[in-house]
Amino acid sequence: MHITVIGTGYVGLVTGACFSKMGHKVYCVDIDEGKINGLKKGVLPIFEPHLGTMVINAQEKGDLIFTTNIKEALDDSNIIFIAVGTPMSKDGSANLDYIFSAATDIANNISKDSLVVIKSTVPIGTGFKVRDHIESILEDRGSSIKIDIASNPEFLKEGRAIEDCLHPDRVVIGAEREEVFDILKDLYYSFVLNHDRFVLMDVKSSEMTKYVANAMLATKISFMNEIANICEVTGANVQQVRLGIGSDRRIGYDFIYAGCGYGGSCFPKDVQALINTSKSHGYYPRILSDVEEVNNNQKMVLVNKVVDRFGDDLEGFTLSIWGLSFKPGTDDVREATSIVVISELIKKGAKIKAYDPQASEEFKKAISDEYLSSIEFVENRYDALDNSDGLILITEWKEFRYPDLDLLEEKLNQKVIFDGRNIYDKKIEKQGFELFQIGC
């Protein structure tokens, strides 16, 4: 099949690359000429394991084409995916400007009957609004072109997005006509050869499914973080509690690790968008509101532990940070806990030495300019420890799991570790380190 994917961000780029790997001809369209020129040269705007190689190979085969010319792409396609961003507005709602800009471009350039598939995460009812918007422009053009609309939400996890896309645990499709279901099932057939993983439903339910999935996972995280805080004040150990409840098959071990809060491009904005949608329909979602509040508070837990140990005035202290991205395996720092922790520590007078395997450059763009002069970014994790009064682990990259304790002891002024992801064994204390964890 010939496909157009509008948007070369995380979702659009991964989706386009994976479709091309399966032998489809894919046009990836973006209005950012610099980004498109970079992609043509194999320079990716994001870090995702294995994606770079896949993009280069697909281009060499002619299966993946990057362009700013949407008319060229639409003339050679009859399935159009919208995969642009839906960032959070100031009021918490999803900003749909990019969605409707893409819809306008489609309506002005489309030359034949087509299927428009919304891959972006959008509020319930957006699909029909997009359809009406396109049809209105086509009517003004005096065109008889017909379109179908479908919803096909993504469930990609940053750091393993290629695996998730090529081997999905389910493919959710929302549509109004049986023929649309058949087209998208044919498109995805090679992704689900071993098992029929299609979940078919109406468009609004498909749009809702994406929000509910992220909200449920965010709820598990915030719930466990709240339990961790209760464990801490009562003397229980959240690590042991996790083992006790995770063995219950109804609960499972996924997303019940206590830590210093979730971030990223999905959970924060999707929880907030679902809250906003609920309120706009006259319903106050108490659980979701608390999920968000618990998470916001959790991002301050490490700061509070540092203050408890060193005092509120951190003038003259240097603190090392391991991990800036919101999770391992990505350079994404959107809504990352590191931004909150570092900003608050600098406000209290601390100097920061920071290391991350991938995210330092993105972090520099995300942190307020007023704090940059107080941060030294290093290229090696152990260089961050020189003349430092304590190590703060925020992101659980694999290279942080088994540190050289002799080197830590040699480099740190004080043998103090704040473990924001509970990855270290309490045995570390037997070597003379003070270890501060979440809920332990």
Buried (B, 14 or more C-beta within 10 A) or exposed (E): BEBBBBBBBBBBBBBBBBBBBBEBBBBBBBBBEEBBEBBEEEEBBBBBBEBBEBBBBBBEEEBBBBBBEBBBBBBBBBBBBBBBBBEBBEEBBBBBEBBBBBBEBBBBBBEEEBBBBBBBBBBBEBBBBBBEBBBEBBEEEEEEBEBBBBBBBBBBBBBBBBBBBBEBEEBBBBBBEEEBBEBBBEBBEEBBEEEEBBEBBEBBBBBBBBBEBBBEBBBBBBBBBBBBBEBBEEEBBBBEBBEEBBEEEEBEEEBBBBBBBBBBBBBBBBBBBBBBBBBEEEEEBEEBBBBBEBBEBBBBBBBEBBBEBBEEEBEEBBBBBBBBBBBBBBBBBBBBBBBBBBBBBBEBEBBBBBBBBBBBBBBBEBBEEEBEEBBBBBEEBBBBBBEBBBBBBBBBBEEBEEBEBEEBEEBBEBBBBBBBBBBBEEEBEEEEBEBBBBBB
